[in-house]
Amino acid sequence: MDLQQLYNQARQAQKNGNLAEAARLYSQILSASSVPEVMVNYGNVLAQLGNRPEALAQYDQALKLKKNFFRRWKFAKFWSGSSLSRPIKIRTAPHGS
């Protein structure tokens, strides 16, 4: 299955409240490609699951990769547990690039 399909499944699982499955899928995507939007969605799920320290680590990592990322989104959105609503293209890229 390609990363875009995994991302779509993760967003749907998150929307449906299947947070454990969403977390598993987001983690799987991030093991293949460092995508800030996925990190934020994964952080949202982790926060909803009660793992706020790891959620903050995901947000920090997203910010390191995309320095102006959070200017475009309100912080309240992150803690609400919702996913970023705009579609994104997921492509495989080496970590740290």
Backbone as CSV, one residue per row, in Angstrom:
resi,resn,N_x,N_y,N_z,CA_x,CA_y,CA_z,C_x,C_y,C_z
1,MET,0.854,-1.180,0.000,0.000,0.000,0.000,0.896,1.237,0.000
2,ASP,0.540,2.238,-0.788,1.388,3.426,-0.842,1.065,4.375,0.317
3,LEU,1.948,5.342,0.509,1.829,6.243,1.648,0.578,7.107,1.583
4,GLN,0.171,7.491,0.386,-1.047,8.299,0.264,-2.267,7.507,0.735
5,GLN,-2.330,6.239,0.379,-3.443,5.391,0.839,-3.411,5.243,2.359
6,LEU,-2.224,5.051,2.923,-2.103,4.958,4.380,-2.566,6.244,5.051
7,TYR,-2.176,7.372,4.468,-2.583,8.661,5.026,-4.109,8.820,4.993
8,ASN,-4.709,8.475,3.872,-6.165,8.570,3.761,-6.847,7.663,4.785
9,GLN,-6.318,6.463,4.972,-6.879,5.536,5.964,-6.693,6.070,7.385
10,ALA,-5.532,6.658,7.649,-5.271,7.209,8.976,-6.234,8.352,9.290
11,ARG,-6.438,9.248,8.333,-7.376,10.353,8.540,-8.794,9.844,8.769
12,GLN,-9.182,8.814,8.022,-10.521,8.258,8.192,-10.659,7.591,9.556
13,ALA,-9.639,6.851,9.964,-9.667,6.209,11.289,-9.760,7.269,12.379
14,GLN,-9.013,8.345,12.233,-9.056,9.421,13.215,-10.441,10.059,13.244
15,LYS,-10.983,10.318,12.092,-12.318,10.920,11.990,-13.375,10.029,12.639
16,ASN,-13.213,8.714,12.489,-14.174,7.755,13.038,-13.935,7.445,14.508
17,GLY,-12.873,8.026,15.087,-12.605,7.796,16.495,-11.781,6.565,16.796
18,ASN,-11.272,5.923,15.760,-10.416,4.748,15.947,-8.975,5.241,16.096
19,LEU,-8.690,5.793,17.277,-7.424,6.490,17.493,-6.221,5.561,17.493
20,ALA,-6.364,4.360,18.031,-5.237,3.422,18.041,-4.829,3.071,16.615
21,GLU,-5.800,2.840,15.757,-5.501,2.521,14.359,-4.905,3.739,13.650
22,ALA,-5.448,4.913,13.909,-4.905,6.133,13.304,-3.454,6.322,13.730
23,ALA,-3.165,6.123,15.000,-1.790,6.270,15.495,-0.863,5.273,14.816
24,ARG,-1.306,4.049,14.675,-0.493,3.021,14.026,-0.183,3.409,12.583
25,LEU,-1.184,3.885,11.872,-1.002,4.258,10.466,-0.116,5.491,10.315
26,TYR,-0.337,6.519,11.140,0.520,7.703,11.070,1.968,7.333,11.381
27,SER,2.166,6.478,12.372,3.517,6.037,12.721,4.173,5.299,11.561
28,GLN,3.392,4.474,10.896,3.898,3.729,9.738,4.332,4.694,8.621
29,ILE,3.545,5.709,8.377,3.889,6.702,7.359,5.186,7.406,7.746
30,LEU,5.277,7.818,9.006,6.446,8.566,9.449,7.714,7.723,9.470
31,SER,7.566,6.419,9.526,8.760,5.572,9.455,9.330,5.551,8.036
32,ALA,8.521,5.946,7.058,8.961,5.967,5.662,9.280,7.369,5.163
33,SER,8.631,8.393,5.733,8.797,9.748,5.227,8.468,10.763,6.316
34,SER,9.310,11.773,6.462,9.103,12.823,7.464,8.247,13.927,6.870
35,VAL,6.951,13.882,7.146,6.001,14.850,6.603,5.405,15.645,7.772
36,PRO,5.674,16.956,7.851,5.200,17.739,8.990,3.694,17.631,9.244
37,GLU,2.890,17.634,8.193,1.433,17.539,8.381,1.042,16.220,9.033
38,VAL,1.730,15.155,8.680,1.458,13.852,9.291,1.897,13.870,10.755
39,MET,3.019,14.511,11.031,3.492,14.622,12.417,2.469,15.340,13.293
40,VAL,1.869,16.382,12.747,0.862,17.120,13.508,-0.372,16.255,13.741
41,ASN,-0.843,15.577,12.726,-2.001,14.701,12.904,-1.694,13.594,13.899
42,TYR,-0.495,13.014,13.804,-0.073,11.984,14.742,-0.025,12.565,16.156
43,GLY,0.505,13.765,16.283,0.520,14.425,17.582,-0.881,14.640,18.132
44,ASN,-1.813,15.022,17.282,-3.204,15.203,17.722,-3.780,13.908,18.281
45,VAL,-3.516,12.815,17.580,-4.013,11.508,18.026,-3.360,11.133,19.356
46,LEU,-2.045,11.318,19.436,-1.344,10.991,20.682,-1.894,11.809,21.853
47,ALA,-2.175,13.087,21.614,-2.744,13.934,22.670,-4.104,13.397,23.107
48,GLN,-4.924,12.995,22.146,-6.240,12.441,22.487,-6.111,11.138,23.262
49,LEU,-5.056,10.400,22.989,-4.816,9.143,23.704,-4.159,9.369,25.061
50,GLY,-3.876,10.634,25.394,-3.311,10.965,26.691,-1.799,11.023,26.727
51,ASN,-1.160,10.913,25.579,0.298,10.938,25.520,0.767,12.322,25.060
52,ARG,0.554,13.308,25.899,0.891,14.686,25.526,2.389,14.921,25.346
53,PRO,3.266,14.307,26.152,4.703,14.531,25.905,5.129,14.099,24.498
54,GLU,4.653,12.953,24.039,5.005,12.509,22.690,4.307,13.364,21.637
55,ALA,3.094,13.827,21.946,2.398,14.727,21.021,3.221,16.001,20.834
56,LEU,3.708,16.563,21.929,4.535,17.774,21.828,5.816,17.509,21.050
57,ALA,6.385,16.332,21.222,7.592,15.972,20.471,7.299,15.935,18.973
58,GLN,6.123,15.447,18.589,5.745,15.427,17.174,5.585,16.849,16.639
59,TYR,4.937,17.725,17.426,4.770,19.109,16.998,6.131,19.785,16.854
60,ASP,7.027,19.537,17.817,8.372,20.119,17.746,9.108,19.661,16.492
61,GLN,8.992,18.383,16.186,9.661,17.842,15.001,9.088,18.471,13.724
62,ALA,7.777,18.633,13.679,7.149,19.274,12.516,7.672,20.698,12.365
63,LEU,7.802,21.397,13.485,8.293,22.773,13.449,9.746,22.835,12.989
64,LYS,10.555,21.870,13.363,11.949,21.832,12.918,12.040,21.658,11.399
65,LEU,11.136,20.876,10.859,11.159,20.614,9.418,10.533,21.736,8.602
66,LYS,9.604,22.443,9.198,8.871,23.489,8.481,8.688,24.659,9.446
67,LYS,9.669,25.522,9.506,9.758,26.539,10.548,8.533,27.448,10.678
68,ASN,7.872,27.759,9.597,6.700,28.641,9.676,5.386,27.865,9.719
69,PHE,5.461,26.576,9.942,4.282,25.719,9.865,3.143,26.196,10.762
70,PHE,3.456,26.502,12.015,2.395,26.816,12.964,1.801,28.198,12.776
71,ARG,2.391,29.034,12.000,1.782,30.335,11.716,0.501,30.163,10.921
72,ARG,0.415,29.076,10.182,-0.742,28.850,9.312,-1.897,28.161,10.029
73,TRP,-1.668,27.692,11.220,-2.704,26.943,11.936,-2.833,27.484,13.346
74,LYS,-4.007,27.443,13.906,-4.214,27.902,15.274,-3.872,26.765,16.230
75,PHE,-3.188,27.090,17.319,-2.797,26.059,18.273,-4.011,25.321,18.846
76,ALA,-5.127,26.003,18.983,-6.323,25.334,19.517,-6.724,24.152,18.650
77,LYS,-6.465,24.243,17.358,-6.800,23.148,16.447,-6.034,21.887,16.829
78,PHE,-4.758,22.054,17.218,-3.950,20.897,17.553,-4.479,20.188,18.794
79,TRP,-4.850,20.932,19.800,-5.304,20.307,21.036,-6.750,19.839,20.935
80,SER,-7.447,20.220,19.881,-8.827,19.756,19.729,-8.876,18.319,19.253
81,GLY,-7.748,17.824,18.707,-7.710,16.444,18.253,-8.158,16.250,16.828
82,SER,-8.509,17.324,16.149,-8.927,17.152,14.770,-7.709,17.090,13.867
83,SER,-7.885,16.537,12.699,-6.760,16.448,11.773,-6.732,17.679,10.888
84,LEU,-5.589,17.917,10.286,-5.504,19.003,9.321,-6.418,18.650,8.162
85,SER,-7.248,19.588,7.777,-8.299,19.249,6.832,-7.878,19.312,5.378
86,ARG,-6.815,20.040,5.089,-6.470,20.130,3.672,-5.760,18.860,3.226
87,PRO,-6.063,18.395,2.051,-5.383,17.204,1.546,-3.912,17.499,1.300
88,ILE,-3.085,16.530,1.528,-1.664,16.686,1.245,-1.199,15.516,0.399
89,LYS,-0.171,15.752,-0.350,0.450,14.692,-1.150,1.576,14.110,-0.309
90,ILE,1.559,12.825,-0.108,2.595,12.136,0.641,3.543,11.486,-0.374
91,ARG,4.830,11.760,-0.213,5.802,11.087,-1.062,6.955,10.625,-0.185
92,THR,7.565,9.598,-0.613,8.684,9.033,0.121,9.868,9.958,0.018
93,ALA,10.457,10.266,1.158,11.648,11.095,1.202,12.507,10.603,2.340
94,PRO,13.798,10.682,2.188,14.682,10.249,3.273,14.447,11.111,4.509
95,HIS,14.597,10.520,5.695,14.460,11.267,6.932,15.474,12.382,6.969
96,GLY,15.030,13.517,7.480,15.917,14.648,7.626,16.104,15.471,6.367
97,SER,15.366,15.155,5.318,15.520,15.964,4.113,14.431,16.979,4.002
